[in-house]
Amino acid sequence: MKAPIVLRLAALLFAAALPARADEIVLASPAYWCPFSCQAGSSREGFTVDIAREIFSAAGHRVRLVNENYSRALMDVRAGTYTATASTFREEAPDFVFPVQPISRNRFCVFVAASNPWNYRGAASLSELRRVGVIRDYSYGVALDVIIRASPKRFDVHTGDGLTERMLRRLLLDRLDAFIEEENVVAYTRLLHPELAVRNAGCEPPSFAYMAMSPKNRKAQDYARLFSDGMVKLRRSGRLKAILATYGLVEWPAQ
């Protein structure tokens, strides 16, 4: 009677000694959000993807990026088709599982020519400028959106592809006094085009985005804890700073 018990104990001990099964964590995110998420399979898939891969590979898991437009990505992650989105605001998907630690800091800032001494002092100060570049259908936050709607002739609306680079070049050709854009997008564009020198004249308050886990994934809470613990380690080790630097970005202060 003792032999089966011994065999079962031996099997349990053997199983405990084996490494945990590696999971494939699939992120769904658009290719056009560089440097947040970029083209899947490219040499730079985006800093949020690199951060997630660094954290989860240390725990033995694989991370893969799938490109989908954002509304489709939210739909498929919500359904459990994919594990998580790469970068999502809490209000965009309140039913998702969020880590404590954010994956990015996002700020809309006003950029001017390097020689321009003007500084941004809140949305009302844009009335001092004549031509401000913005992107069609962007929401820049309540304060900026109100000013843009109230004074449409003051704002030069851009559509199409390569908009950040186009606004940078129009600014340097003196066809704009300033433009409004997310600071990480401008920093990455300037990494690719260092000749486009501009100055950040001031920003709106920051918001934070997260690697948001599917509510249908039974390991979502575990992944969220693993991400937050890993993010703290990345920051302490200097790896977060190094990852961001490859995209021309700087590390934001810890929350």
N, C-alpha and C positions, 0 to 999 in steps of 0.2 A: 504493500500500500504506500510505502514511502517513496518508491521509485518515481511514480508519476508526479508527485509533489516536487521532488528534486529536479526532474526534467522541466517542469513548468517554471520553476524559479530560475533555472539556468537559461531558459529561453527569454525570460523577462530581462535578466541581466545582460544578455547578448544584445537584445533590442535596444536597451538603454545606452549601451556602449556605441551603437551606430550613430553617425551624424544625422541630424534632423533632415527630413526630405526637403530638397530645395524647391521653392515655389517660383513660378514665373509671374512677376508683377507687371501687368500691362497698363501703361499710361495712355490715355486718349487725349489728344490735344492738337490744335491746328498747326500747320507748318508755317503760317504767316505771322506767328507771334514771336519771331526771333527778337531778342535773345532768350525769351522765356521758354518757348518750344520752337524748334525749327524742323527741317526736313528729316524724317525718320531715316536712319541708316547713313546720314551724312557725317562728316568728321566732327561737326558741332551740332548736336541735336538739341541744344538749349541748356542753359544753366540749371533750370529746375530738373531736367532729366538727369544731368550729371550729378546733381546733389542726391537725388533719389537713388541712382545707381551706386554711388559711393556708400551710402548708408546701408542699403539692402544687400549689396554684394558682400559686405563685411559679415553679414549674418548668413551667408550661403545662398542667397536668393538671386535670381536673374531679373533684370528690368528691361522691358522692351517698350518702345514708343510706337504708337499707331496714330497716324494723322487723320483727323476728321474735323469738319467744321465744328465750332464750339457748341452749337445747339445740339448737334448729333452726338458729340462726345458726352455731354451731360445726360442725354437720353440713354445712351448705351451703358454708361457707368451706372446710372440709376437702376437699369434693368439687370445689372450684374454681368453683362457681356465682357466688360473690362474691369480691372481692379480699381482704378482711380483716375481722376483728372490730374494733370501736372500742376495746375495753378488756378485756384478758384476762390472767389470771395465767399464768405459765409452766407451772405444774403442771397447769393445766386443759387445755392443748393442747400437750404437749411436742414434737409433730411439726410444729408451725407454725414459720414463720420470724419471729424476733423482732428488732426493732431493738436497738441498744445502749441507747438512751435510752428511759425509760418515758414513758407518756403521762399517768399519774396516780399520786399517792401516796394510799394508802388506810389509814385508821386507825379502829379502833373505839374510841370514847371514851365516858366516863360523864358524863352531863349532869345538873346539879342546878339548883334555883332560884338566881337571882342572889344571894339573901341567905344561902344555905346555905354555911357555911365548910368543910364536909366535903370532903376530897380523896381521890381514888382512888390507892391505893398497891399495886396488883396485885389479882388476882382474889380473894384471901382477904379483902381489906378490905371486900368487898361484904357480908360477914356482919354488918357494923355497921349495915346498912340493913334496913328491914322490907319495903319494896315497891319492886321494881326492874322497870321495864318492858322487855320484850324482844319480839321478833317470832318467831312460830311458824316453825319449819323453817330459821331462820337458823343459820349456823355463825359463831360469833364468834372462832374460834381455839381451840386445845386447852385452854388454861388456863381461859377463861371458860366454854366448853362443859361442862367437868368440874364447875365450881361450880353451873351452872344445873341440870344433871342431879342433882347431889347434894342440892340444897335447893330442890325445885320450888315449895314453898309461899311462898318468899321472892320468887319471880319472877311478875310479872303478864304473861301471854302474850297478845299482840295478833295479830289476823288481820284480813284485809280490805284495803280501800283507804285511802290517805291516812294511813298508820300513823305516820309521823314527826310530822305535825301533830297527830294525836290524842294521841300521847304527850307532846308539848310542852304541850298544853292540860291534860291530866290532871295533869302535873307542877305547873303553875301553879295548879290547883285543889286542890292538896295531896292528890291521890289517888294520887300516886306520890312516893317519896323521890328517885328518880333513874330514868333510863332509859339503855340502851346503844344507840348507833347510830353509823353511819359519819359522820365529821366533815363531809365535803363535802355529804352529804345534809342534815344539820342546818343547815349554813351557807346552803344554797340555800333551804330551807324558811323560814328566818328572813329571807332577802331578800324573800320573798313575803309574810311575815307579821312585820314588824319589831316588832309589839307583843308578840311572844312572847319575852321576854327570859329567857335562861338562861345558865348558866356551865358551861364545860367544866372538869370536875373532874380530868381526867387521862385518858391514853390507853394503849392497848396499843402495842407496837412497830409501826412502819409496814410495809406491804407495797406492792409496786409493780406496776402493771398496764401493759400494752403494747398498741399497735396491732399485732395479730398477723396476719401475712400467710399466705395459703393456700399450703400446700406444693405445690399443683398449678400455681400461677401461675409461669410461666417468668421473670417479672420480680421475683419476691418479694425476692430478695437486693438488687436495685437499689432497690426501694421502701424496704426496711429501711434501707439506707445513706442514702438521700435523706431519710427521716424523721429519723434521728439527727442528720445535719448540720443540717437545718432547725430541729430543736428547740434546738440550741445557739445558732443565730442568733436564734431567737425570744426566748430568755432574755437574750441580750446586748443586744438592741435594746429590750427592755422590752415587747414585744408579748405575750409569755406572761403577764406580770403583768396586762396590760390585758384580755386575753381572760378570764382567771380572774375578774377583778374584776366582769365583767358578770354573773357567776353568784353573786356574794357570796363568792368564794373567794380564798385567798391563795396566792402562789407558794411551792412547797416548795423546800428547799435542793437545789442541784445534786448529783448523785451522782458 
